[in-house]
Protein backbone atom coordinates (compact mmCIF):
# COMPACT_ATOMS: atom_id res chain seq x y z
CA UNK A 1 0.00 0.00 0.00
CA UNK A 2 1.39 3.37 -1.06
CA UNK A 3 0.05 6.22 1.13
CA UNK A 4 1.34 9.67 0.22
CA UNK A 5 -1.09 12.52 0.85
CA UNK A 6 1.20 15.14 -0.63
CA UNK A 7 2.02 13.51 -3.97
CA UNK A 8 -0.08 10.38 -4.55
CA UNK A 9 1.21 8.48 -7.59
CA UNK A 10 1.37 4.87 -8.80
CA UNK A 11 -1.65 3.94 -6.72
CA UNK A 12 -3.51 0.68 -6.36
CA UNK A 13 -7.26 0.84 -5.75
CA UNK A 14 -7.11 0.41 -1.96
CA UNK A 15 -4.41 3.08 -1.61
CA UNK A 16 -6.53 5.51 -3.64
CA UNK A 17 -9.52 4.86 -1.37
CA UNK A 18 -7.50 5.32 1.83
CA UNK A 19 -5.86 8.51 0.53
CA UNK A 20 -9.23 9.94 -0.49
CA UNK A 21 -10.61 9.43 3.01
CA UNK A 22 -7.48 10.73 4.78
CA UNK A 23 -7.42 13.83 2.57
CA UNK A 24 -10.99 14.46 3.68
CA UNK A 25 -9.95 14.14 7.32
CA UNK A 26 -7.14 16.67 6.83
CA UNK A 27 -9.54 18.92 4.93
CA UNK A 28 -11.95 18.80 7.88
CA UNK A 29 -9.20 19.63 10.39
CA UNK A 30 -7.47 22.52 8.66
CA UNK A 31 -9.09 25.99 8.41
CA UNK A 32 -11.10 25.95 5.19
CA UNK A 33 -13.41 28.68 3.97
CA UNK A 34 -15.88 26.18 2.51
CA UNK A 35 -16.50 24.30 5.77
CA UNK A 36 -15.51 26.05 8.99
CA UNK A 37 -17.66 29.24 8.84
CA UNK A 38 -20.80 27.24 8.08
CA UNK A 39 -20.18 24.42 10.55
CA UNK A 40 -19.26 26.89 13.28
CA UNK A 41 -22.31 29.09 12.81
CA UNK A 42 -24.84 26.24 12.71
CA UNK A 43 -23.19 24.25 15.51
CA UNK A 44 -22.89 27.18 17.90
CA UNK A 45 -26.47 28.15 17.13
CA UNK A 46 -27.65 24.71 18.22
CA UNK A 47 -25.97 25.27 21.65
CA UNK A 48 -25.67 21.55 22.43
CA UNK A 49 -23.40 18.62 21.67
CA UNK A 50 -26.22 16.76 19.97
CA UNK A 51 -27.19 19.82 17.94
CA UNK A 52 -23.57 20.33 16.93
CA UNK A 53 -23.40 16.70 15.80
CA UNK A 54 -26.49 17.19 13.66
CA UNK A 55 -25.20 20.45 12.18
CA UNK A 56 -21.87 18.94 11.20
CA UNK A 57 -23.48 15.80 9.81
CA UNK A 58 -26.19 17.60 7.81
CA UNK A 59 -23.80 20.10 6.28
CA UNK A 60 -21.24 17.40 5.45
CA UNK A 61 -23.91 15.20 3.88
CA UNK A 62 -24.63 17.89 1.28
CA UNK A 63 -20.91 18.48 0.80
CA UNK A 64 -20.26 14.74 0.37
CA UNK A 65 -23.08 14.32 -2.17
CA UNK A 66 -21.73 17.15 -4.29
CA UNK A 67 -18.14 15.91 -4.13
CA UNK A 68 -19.21 12.41 -5.15
CA UNK A 69 -21.10 13.75 -8.18
CA UNK A 70 -18.22 15.98 -9.24
CA UNK A 71 -15.78 13.11 -8.76
CA UNK A 72 -17.80 11.04 -11.23
CA UNK A 73 -17.71 13.98 -13.66
CA UNK A 74 -13.95 14.22 -13.16
CA UNK A 75 -13.56 10.58 -14.16
CA UNK A 76 -14.70 11.65 -17.61
CA UNK A 77 -12.25 14.59 -17.54
CA UNK A 78 -15.09 17.12 -17.42
CA UNK A 79 -14.40 18.69 -14.02
CA UNK A 80 -12.14 21.37 -15.51
CA UNK A 81 -15.06 23.75 -16.00
CA UNK A 82 -15.52 23.84 -12.21
CA UNK A 83 -11.83 24.44 -11.50
CA UNK A 84 -11.44 27.99 -12.74
CA UNK A 85 -11.20 31.37 -11.04
CA UNK A 86 -14.63 32.18 -12.49
CA UNK A 87 -16.19 29.09 -10.83
CA UNK A 88 -14.33 29.88 -7.61
CA UNK A 89 -15.73 33.43 -7.52
CA UNK A 90 -19.26 32.27 -8.29
CA UNK A 91 -19.03 29.69 -5.50
CA UNK A 92 -17.98 32.36 -3.01
CA UNK A 93 -20.89 34.57 -4.05
CA UNK A 94 -23.40 31.71 -3.80
CA UNK A 95 -22.09 30.59 -0.41
CA UNK A 96 -22.25 34.19 0.78
CA UNK A 97 -25.84 34.63 -0.39
CA UNK A 98 -26.88 31.40 1.34
CA UNK A 99 -25.13 32.41 4.58
CA UNK A 100 -26.54 35.94 4.60
CA UNK A 101 -30.05 34.65 3.83
CA UNK A 102 -29.87 32.27 6.79
CA UNK A 103 -28.60 35.04 9.06
CA UNK A 104 -31.38 37.38 7.99
CA UNK A 105 -33.91 34.57 8.50
CA UNK A 106 -32.74 34.12 12.10
CA UNK A 107 -33.06 37.82 12.89
CA UNK A 108 -36.41 38.53 11.20
CA UNK A 109 -39.34 38.76 13.59
CA UNK A 110 -42.15 36.42 12.68
CA UNK A 111 -41.51 36.44 8.94
CA UNK A 112 -40.23 33.82 6.57
CA UNK A 113 -39.83 33.51 2.83
CA UNK A 114 -42.17 31.03 1.18
CA UNK A 115 -42.54 29.69 -2.35
CA UNK A 116 -45.89 29.11 -4.00
CA UNK A 117 -46.63 27.64 -7.41
CA UNK A 118 -49.40 29.75 -8.89
CA UNK A 119 -51.39 28.47 -11.83
CA UNK A 120 -52.89 31.01 -14.16
CA UNK A 121 -53.77 31.22 -17.82
CA UNK A 122 -50.06 31.28 -18.71
CA UNK A 123 -49.38 28.06 -16.83
CA UNK A 124 -47.52 27.36 -13.63
CA UNK A 125 -45.12 29.98 -12.33
CA UNK A 126 -43.14 30.30 -9.13
CA UNK A 127 -43.98 33.10 -6.73
CA UNK A 128 -41.94 34.11 -3.69
CA UNK A 129 -43.49 36.16 -0.91
CA UNK A 130 -43.30 36.62 2.84
CA UNK A 131 -45.67 35.10 5.38
CA UNK A 132 -46.35 36.48 8.84
CA UNK A 133 -46.26 33.93 11.66
CA UNK A 134 -49.42 33.48 13.67
CA UNK A 135 -49.90 36.54 15.93
CA UNK A 136 -51.04 34.55 18.98
CA UNK A 137 -48.13 32.16 18.62
CA UNK A 138 -45.66 35.06 18.47
CA UNK A 139 -47.17 36.69 21.57
CA UNK A 140 -46.99 33.44 23.56
CA UNK A 141 -43.37 32.90 22.53
CA UNK A 142 -42.51 36.47 23.45
CA UNK A 143 -44.00 36.07 26.95
CA UNK A 144 -42.07 32.86 27.51
CA UNK A 145 -38.76 34.09 26.06
CA UNK A 146 -38.78 37.87 25.67
CA UNK A 147 -35.15 38.05 24.48
CA UNK A 148 -35.07 34.97 22.27
CA UNK A 149 -38.28 36.09 20.55
CA UNK A 150 -36.27 38.37 18.28
CA UNK A 151 -34.12 35.49 17.00
CA UNK A 152 -35.59 32.47 15.24
CA UNK A 153 -34.18 28.94 15.75
CA UNK A 154 -31.24 27.91 13.58
CA UNK A 155 -32.58 26.33 10.32
CA UNK A 156 -30.44 23.18 10.19
CA UNK A 157 -32.07 22.08 6.93
CA UNK A 158 -30.31 24.95 5.21
CA UNK A 159 -26.98 23.44 6.28
CA UNK A 160 -27.50 20.71 3.66
CA UNK A 161 -27.99 23.31 0.94
CA UNK A 162 -24.88 25.12 2.15
CA UNK A 163 -22.95 21.86 1.93
CA UNK A 164 -23.96 21.29 -1.68
CA UNK A 165 -22.99 24.85 -2.65
CA UNK A 166 -19.71 24.80 -0.72
CA UNK A 167 -18.70 21.58 -2.45
CA UNK A 168 -18.11 23.50 -5.67
CA UNK A 169 -15.11 25.23 -4.14
CA UNK A 170 -11.74 23.90 -5.21
CA UNK A 171 -8.22 23.98 -3.86
CA UNK A 172 -5.31 21.64 -3.30
CA UNK A 173 -7.60 18.85 -2.09
CA UNK A 174 -10.00 19.13 -5.01
CA UNK A 175 -7.12 19.15 -7.49
CA UNK A 176 -5.85 15.84 -6.15
CA UNK A 177 -9.31 14.24 -6.05
CA UNK A 178 -10.38 15.43 -9.50
CA UNK A 179 -7.11 15.22 -11.45
CA UNK A 180 -5.36 12.25 -9.83
CA UNK A 181 -7.63 9.95 -7.83
CA UNK A 182 -10.91 10.04 -9.78
CA UNK A 183 -9.26 9.51 -13.20
CA UNK A 184 -7.29 6.59 -11.69
CA UNK A 185 -10.46 4.61 -10.99
CA UNK A 186 -10.74 1.39 -13.05
CA UNK A 187 -14.21 2.11 -14.44
CA UNK A 188 -17.06 4.65 -14.34
CA UNK A 189 -18.67 2.53 -11.63
CA UNK A 190 -15.94 3.69 -9.23
CA UNK A 191 -15.62 7.27 -10.47
CA UNK A 192 -17.66 8.75 -7.62
CA UNK A 193 -15.86 6.84 -4.84
CA UNK A 194 -12.87 9.21 -4.26
CA UNK A 195 -15.21 12.18 -3.88
CA UNK A 196 -17.53 10.17 -1.62
CA UNK A 197 -14.69 9.04 0.65
CA UNK A 198 -13.22 12.53 0.70
CA UNK A 199 -16.60 13.88 1.80
CA UNK A 200 -16.93 11.20 4.48
CA UNK A 201 -13.46 12.07 5.79
CA UNK A 202 -14.47 15.72 5.95
CA UNK A 203 -17.72 14.71 7.64
CA UNK A 204 -15.81 12.81 10.33
CA UNK A 205 -13.96 15.90 11.47
CA UNK A 206 -16.79 18.37 10.88
CA UNK A 207 -19.03 16.29 13.15
CA UNK A 208 -16.31 16.28 15.83
CA UNK A 209 -15.82 20.04 15.54
CA UNK A 210 -19.57 20.60 15.41
CA UNK A 211 -20.01 18.69 18.67
CA UNK A 212 -17.15 20.68 20.18
CA UNK A 213 -18.63 24.03 19.14
CA UNK A 214 -22.05 23.03 20.48
CA UNK A 215 -20.58 21.73 23.75
CA UNK A 216 -18.57 24.94 24.20
CA UNK A 217 -21.74 26.99 23.88
CA UNK A 218 -23.57 24.69 26.28
CA UNK A 219 -20.83 25.11 28.91
CA UNK A 220 -21.65 28.77 29.60
CA UNK A 221 -22.75 28.07 33.19
CA UNK A 222 -23.04 31.74 34.12
CA UNK A 223 -26.14 32.01 31.94
CA UNK A 224 -29.61 30.55 32.15
CA UNK A 225 -30.80 28.20 29.44
CA UNK A 226 -32.60 31.08 27.78
CA UNK A 227 -29.47 33.21 27.94
CA UNK A 228 -27.38 30.49 26.32
CA UNK A 229 -29.98 30.12 23.58
CA UNK A 230 -29.91 33.86 22.92
CA UNK A 231 -26.09 34.04 22.76
CA UNK A 232 -25.93 30.98 20.51
CA UNK A 233 -28.49 32.26 18.03
CA UNK A 234 -27.03 35.76 18.10
CA UNK A 235 -23.48 34.56 17.38
CA UNK A 236 -24.82 32.46 14.50
CA UNK A 237 -26.67 35.49 13.18
CA UNK A 238 -23.48 37.56 13.23
CA UNK A 239 -21.31 34.94 11.52
CA UNK A 240 -23.89 33.96 8.91
CA UNK A 241 -24.99 37.50 8.04
CA UNK A 242 -21.73 39.43 8.07
CA UNK A 243 -19.63 36.43 7.07
CA UNK A 244 -22.02 36.00 4.16
CA UNK A 245 -21.49 39.59 3.10
CA UNK A 246 -17.73 39.01 3.30
CA UNK A 247 -18.02 35.96 1.03
CA UNK A 248 -20.07 37.89 -1.51
CA UNK A 249 -17.51 40.70 -1.59
CA UNK A 250 -14.67 38.18 -1.83
CA UNK A 251 -16.38 36.38 -4.72
CA UNK A 252 -16.94 39.62 -6.63
CA UNK A 253 -13.29 40.58 -6.02
CA UNK A 254 -12.09 37.24 -7.45
CA UNK A 255 -14.33 37.60 -10.49
CA UNK A 256 -12.94 41.09 -11.08
CA UNK A 257 -9.32 40.25 -10.21
CA UNK A 258 -8.66 36.50 -10.70
CA UNK A 259 -5.01 37.03 -9.86
CA UNK A 260 -5.94 37.34 -6.19
CA UNK A 261 -6.01 33.55 -6.02
CA UNK A 262 -2.30 33.42 -6.84
CA UNK A 263 -1.21 35.38 -3.77
CA UNK A 264 -0.35 33.62 -0.53
CA UNK A 265 2.11 33.27 2.33
CA UNK A 266 4.30 30.18 2.13
CA UNK A 267 4.64 28.68 5.62
CA UNK A 268 6.80 25.69 4.73
CA UNK A 269 4.33 23.40 6.55
CA UNK A 270 3.82 20.37 4.34
CA UNK A 271 0.10 20.08 5.02
CA UNK A 272 -2.58 21.00 2.51
CA UNK A 273 -4.39 24.25 3.45
CA UNK A 274 -1.50 25.19 5.75
CA UNK A 275 1.40 25.11 3.28
CA UNK A 276 0.22 28.37 1.71
CA UNK A 277 -2.01 30.82 3.55
CA UNK A 278 -4.02 32.39 0.77
CA UNK A 279 -7.25 34.22 0.13
CA UNK A 280 -9.46 31.54 1.64
CA UNK A 281 -7.51 31.24 4.89
CA UNK A 282 -7.90 34.92 5.73
CA UNK A 283 -11.57 34.78 4.79
CA UNK A 284 -11.98 32.03 7.42
CA UNK A 285 -10.15 34.10 10.02
CA UNK A 286 -12.33 37.13 9.31
CA UNK A 287 -15.62 35.21 9.17
CA UNK A 288 -15.16 32.92 12.16
CA UNK A 289 -12.52 34.45 14.43
CA UNK A 290 -13.14 38.19 14.08
CA UNK A 291 -16.88 38.33 13.37
CA UNK A 292 -17.53 35.41 15.72
CA UNK A 293 -15.60 37.03 18.57
CA UNK A 294 -17.26 40.42 18.12
CA UNK A 295 -20.69 38.79 17.92
CA UNK A 296 -20.00 36.64 20.98
CA UNK A 297 -18.89 39.57 23.15
CA UNK A 298 -21.86 41.73 22.16
CA UNK A 299 -24.34 38.88 22.59
CA UNK A 300 -22.91 37.79 25.94
CA UNK A 301 -23.12 41.33 27.28
CA UNK A 302 -26.77 41.57 26.25
CA UNK A 303 -27.65 38.16 27.71
CA UNK A 304 -25.95 38.92 31.03
CA UNK A 305 -27.89 42.16 31.27
CA UNK A 306 -31.29 40.83 30.26
CA UNK A 307 -31.03 37.55 32.20
CA UNK A 308 -29.33 38.88 35.32
CA UNK A 309 -32.42 38.61 37.55
CA UNK A 310 -33.37 35.27 36.04
CA UNK A 311 -29.90 33.95 36.79
CA UNK A 312 -30.03 35.25 40.37
CA UNK A 313 -33.31 33.41 40.96
CA UNK A 314 -31.86 30.24 39.52
CA UNK A 315 -28.79 30.52 41.73
CA UNK A 316 -30.91 31.10 44.82
CA UNK A 317 -32.88 27.95 44.04
CA UNK A 318 -29.63 25.98 43.69
CA UNK A 319 -28.32 27.34 46.99
CA UNK A 320 -31.60 26.45 48.67
CA UNK A 321 -31.46 22.89 47.35
CA UNK A 322 -27.84 22.52 48.48
CA UNK A 323 -28.78 23.74 51.96
CA UNK A 324 -31.62 21.22 52.19
CA UNK A 325 -29.35 18.38 51.08
CA UNK A 326 -26.60 19.32 53.57
CA UNK A 327 -28.62 20.38 56.61
CA UNK A 328 -31.94 18.76 56.06
CA UNK A 329 -33.69 22.15 56.15
CA UNK A 330 -33.66 25.38 54.08
GUTISE-907769 format. One line per 10 residues: their letters; for each residue x negated, y, z of C-alpha. Coordinates in steps of 0.05 Angstrom, whole numbers. Last residue first. Layout:
% residues N
a) X Y Z | ...
This chain:
% residues 330
xxxxxxxxxx) 673 508 1082 | 674 443 1123 | 639 375 1121 | 572 408 1132 | 532 386 1071 | 587 368 1022 | 632 424 1044 | 576 475 1039 | 557 450 970 | 629 458 947
xxxxxxxxxx) 632 529 973 | 566 547 940 | 593 520 874 | 658 559 881 | 618 622 896 | 576 610 835 | 637 605 790 | 666 668 819 | 601 705 807 | 598 679 736
xxxxxxxxxx) 667 705 721 | 648 772 751 | 587 778 706 | 621 751 644 | 626 817 605 | 558 843 625 | 519 778 621 | 553 763 554 | 535 831 525 | 462 827 546
xxxxxxxxxx) 458 756 519 | 487 778 452 | 437 835 443 | 378 791 463 | 400 733 420 | 414 776 358 | 345 808 362 | 312 741 371 | 351 708 314 | 338 767 267
xxxxxxxxxx) 263 764 282 | 250 689 289 | 303 658 243 | 312 704 183 | 247 743 186 | 203 682 200 | 240 641 148 | 231 696 96 | 158 698 115 | 150 625 98
xxxxxxxxxx) 189 631 33 | 145 684 3 | 80 648 15 | 40 616 71 | -4 567 34 | -28 502 66 | 30 504 115 | 88 485 69 | 52 420 50 | -2 402 100
xxxxxxxxxx) -76 407 87 | -87 468 131 | -136 514 95 | -93 574 112 | -86 604 43 | -42 665 47 | 7 672 -11 | 24 708 -75 | 46 668 -137 | 120 671 -120
xxxxxxxxxx) 119 747 -124 | 100 741 -197 | 173 730 -214 | 186 805 -204 | 259 822 -222 | 287 752 -210 | 242 745 -149 | 266 812 -120 | 339 792 -133 | 328 728 -94
xxxxxxxxxx) 293 764 -37 | 350 814 -32 | 401 758 -30 | 360 719 21 | 355 780 66 | 430 792 62 | 440 720 83 | 393 729 141 | 435 789 161 | 500 750 161
xxxxxxxxxx) 478 679 178 | 426 699 230 | 470 751 265 | 533 710 264 | 496 649 290 | 470 691 348 | 541 715 362 | 570 645 361 | 519 620 410 | 522 681 455
xxxxxxxxxx) 598 677 458 | 600 602 472 | 548 610 526 | 589 664 559 | 652 622 556 | 616 564 589 | 592 611 643 | 523 640 639 | 461 635 682 | 455 561 664
xxxxxxxxxx) 433 575 592 | 417 502 578 | 471 494 526 | 435 540 478 | 371 499 484 | 412 435 475 | 441 461 410 | 373 481 383 | 343 414 404 | 400 374 373
xxxxxxxxxx) 391 412 308 | 316 401 311 | 326 326 317 | 381 326 263 | 336 367 218 | 279 318 229 | 316 256 207 | 354 294 153 | 289 314 119 | 269 241 116
xxxxxxxxxx) 339 224 90 | 332 278 36 | 264 251 14 | 294 181 13 | 351 203 -32 | 304 244 -78 | 257 184 -85 | 317 137 -97 | 353 175 -152 | 312 145 -209
xxxxxxxxxx) 319 74 -185 | 373 51 -233 | 341 93 -287 | 284 42 -289 | 215 28 -261 | 209 92 -220 | 146 132 -234 | 185 190 -264 | 218 201 -196 | 153 199 -157
xxxxxxxxxx) 107 245 -197 | 142 304 -229 | 208 309 -190 | 186 285 -121 | 117 317 -123 | 142 383 -150 | 200 383 -100 | 152 377 -42 | 106 433 -66 | 164 480 -77
xxxxxxxxxx) 235 478 -104 | 302 505 -83 | 362 470 -113 | 374 432 -49 | 394 496 -14 | 460 497 -53 | 479 426 -34 | 459 437 39 | 498 502 43 | 560 466 19
xxxxxxxxxx) 550 414 73 | 540 469 126 | 606 499 104 | 641 442 139 | 609 464 204 | 652 527 206 | 625 558 272 | 684 579 315 | 712 649 305 | 682 710 340
xxxxxxxxxx) 725 767 366 | 766 722 411 | 701 699 445 | 703 761 490 | 776 757 513 | 775 682 521 | 841 657 550 | 880 721 539 | 850 729 469 | 867 658 451
xxxxxxxxxx) 940 669 471 | 943 734 431 | 913 701 369 | 963 643 372 | 1021 691 380 | 998 731 319 | 988 670 273 | 925 679 233 | 927 730 177 | 913 702 108
xxxxxxxxxx) 866 732 57 | 870 723 -18 | 839 682 -74 | 880 662 -135 | 863 606 -183 | 902 600 -247 | 950 547 -273 | 988 561 -337 | 1001 626 -374 | 1075 624 -356
xxxxxxxxxx) 1058 620 -283 | 1028 569 -237 | 988 595 -178 | 933 553 -148 | 918 582 -80 | 851 594 -47 | 843 621 24 | 797 670 57 | 805 676 131 | 830 729 179
xxxxxxxxxx) 843 728 254 | 787 775 272 | 728 771 224 | 661 756 258 | 655 682 242 | 678 691 170 | 628 748 160 | 572 701 181 | 597 645 136 | 601 693 77
xxxxxxxxxx) 531 719 92 | 503 648 92 | 538 628 27 | 517 693 -8 | 445 684 16 | 442 612 -8 | 468 634 -76 | 418 691 -81 | 360 647 -60 | 381 594 -110
xxxxxxxxxx) 385 645 -166 | 315 669 -150 | 287 598 -152 | 324 582 -217 | 293 644 -250 | 224 627 -221 | 229 560 -255 | 237 489 -230 | 310 477 -244 | 301 475 -320
xxxxxxxxxx) 243 427 -310 | 288 374 -280 | 302 342 -348 | 245 292 -351 | 294 233 -352 | 271 212 -283 | 279 284 -263 | 354 280 -273 | 356 221 -225 | 316 262 -175
xxxxxxxxxx) 364 320 -185 | 422 275 -164 | 384 248 -103 | 363 318 -83 | 435 343 -86 | 462 286 -43 | 405 295 7 | 418 370 16 | 493 358 26 | 478 304 78
xxxxxxxxxx) 425 348 109 | 476 402 126 | 524 352 156 | 470 316 196 | 437 379 224 | 504 409 244 | 530 344 273 | 468 334 316 | 471 407 339 | 544 396 359
xxxxxxxxxx) 524 335 399 | 468 372 433 | 513 431 449 | 519 505 433 | 553 494 364 | 529 563 343 | 458 544 358 | 464 485 310 | 497 525 254 | 446 582 256
xxxxxxxxxx) 385 538 266 | 404 488 211 | 416 545 162 | 353 585 177 | 310 521 180 | 330 486 115 | 318 524 50 | 268 574 79 | 222 519 104 | 182 520 168
xxxxxxxxxx) 149 450 173 | 184 393 208 | 239 376 158 | 191 378 99 | 143 333 137 | 199 283 146 | 220 289 74 | 148 277 51 | 150 215 96 | 212 189 60
xxxxxxxxxx) 185 199 -10 | 117 170 11 | 150 106 37 | 190 97 -27 | 131 110 -73 | 88 62 -32 | 142 8 -39 | 145 17 -115 | 70 14 -127 | 33 79 -134
xxxxxxxxxx) -27 97 -176 | -24 170 -152 | 2 208 -91 | -40 270 -79 | -24 303 -13 | 22 250 17 | -27 193 4 | -1 124 23 | -28 67 -21 | 0 0 0
